[in-house]
Amino acid sequence: MPSQHSKPSRSPLNNDMLVRGVILVLIGLVLIIAPHFMSSSSVRELFVHAQIPAWFALVLGAAFMGQYALRRHKQK
């Protein structure tokens, strides 16, 4: 009887990579854009100081999404 699952499915890992990437990109974008819409100077200053982690989250999220796209392309 031949086995139907000759290749293990990696879709849960790929889906997790995509979800993490989207979440990180959204966090990065919110932290970068939010100071432009805030009226309170103390809260705005907090968000301005979070610019470096925001860019890091944005780049890391884009890398995760790129990794997902590469794995998806290789599976086809």
C-alpha positions, 0 to 999 in steps of 0.5 A: 500500500503506497504512502500518500504522505511521502513529503511532510506538510510544512504549511503550519510552519509557513502560515506561522511565518506569514502571521508573524510577519504581518503582525510585526509589519503592522506593529512597526507601521503603527509605531512609525505613523502614530506620532503624526496623529497624537496631540499629547506631547508626552505620549508623542515623545514616547512614540518618537523614542520607539522609532528604532524598534519600530523600523526593526519590527518593520524590517523583520516582519518584511523578512518573515513575509519574504521567507514565507514567499520563498518557501511557498515558491519553492513548494510549487 
